[in-house]
């Protein structure tokens, strides 16, 4: 493998990517079906949880905290650890980032697919997964991470612009729908360890306000994704 081979897989697509209305429709239908089938969703929701936990971690790093590890559990929940002040803006932002992360990432994947930027987006995903792999703290987490890395790496290496774009639309849709399903669960939750409950403790702002902020971000991300898909159908 030489630099030219790698470089050719980093660059955006040249010309118009073949994002036909039928290809996008197939990707959307496939994503909705796998999310709607309980047995499949029980597996796929681990990917949503993974993005949720990496959202905590990435924002934590961005605000100066130290990311020391994360894990996914058999009940499909997860936990990411960032080290820093126990209170303050950094802790608040890193705690808040989890629930919006799947929706934001999903919308960005769909947007980049429509713009011919699927290859750079996949490159970034591969880099994040490789860097996060050293912070895995359980066998299940390692299996999920390696599966995601192999799937993404394969799609990145055997580059086909149309296939990459279609895969990102499907993946982005799964993350968006998964974000709303996870959000629905936390809206019904009254546990004191949930993210909105922790935020309420940290800030003395009611959890309903934090839940409202999650809804607004998820709605904005969904609107962006829908606009991108509609532009392909028109």
TAMOFEN-V199528 format. One record per residue. D_LAST is the distance of its C-alpha to the last C-alpha in whole Angstrom. Layout:
d_last: {D_LAST | D_LAST}
//
This chain:
d_last: {41 | 41 | 39 | 37 | 36 | 35 | 33 | 31 | 29 | 29 | 27 | 23 | 21 | 22 | 19 | 15 | 16 | 14 | 12 | 10 | 8 | 12 | 14 | 12 | 12 | 16 | 17 | 16 | 18 | 21 | 21 | 21 | 24 | 26 | 26 | 27 | 30 | 33 | 35 | 32 | 31 | 34 | 34 | 30 | 31 | 34 | 31 | 30 | 33 | 34 | 31 | 33 | 36 | 35 | 33 | 37 | 38 | 36 | 36 | 40 | 40 | 38 | 41 | 44 | 45 | 46 | 44 | 46 | 45 | 42 | 42 | 40 | 42 | 42 | 41 | 38 | 39 | 40 | 42 | 41 | 44 | 44 | 48 | 49 | 50 | 50 | 48 | 47 | 43 | 43 | 43 | 41 | 38 | 39 | 39 | 36 | 34 | 34 | 32 | 29 | 29 | 27 | 24 | 24 | 24 | 21 | 19 | 20 | 20 | 16 | 16 | 18 | 16 | 13 | 15 | 18 | 20 | 21 | 24 | 26 | 25 | 26 | 29 | 30 | 29 | 32 | 34 | 34 | 35 | 38 | 39 | 39 | 41 | 44 | 44 | 43 | 46 | 46 | 46 | 43 | 41 | 42 | 40 | 37 | 37 | 38 | 36 | 33 | 34 | 35 | 31 | 29 | 32 | 31 | 28 | 28 | 31 | 30 | 27 | 24 | 21 | 18 | 21 | 21 | 18 | 17 | 20 | 20 | 17 | 19 | 22 | 20 | 19 | 23 | 24 | 22 | 23 | 26 | 27 | 26 | 29 | 31 | 31 | 32 | 35 | 36 | 35 | 38 | 40 | 43 | 45 | 46 | 45 | 41 | 39 | 39 | 43 | 44 | 42 | 44 | 47 | 46 | 45 | 47 | 43 | 43 | 40 | 38 | 37 | 36 | 34 | 32 | 32 | 30 | 28 | 27 | 26 | 24 | 22 | 21 | 20 | 18 | 16 | 16 | 15 | 12 | 11 | 10 | 9 | 6 | 5 | 6 | 4 | 0}
//
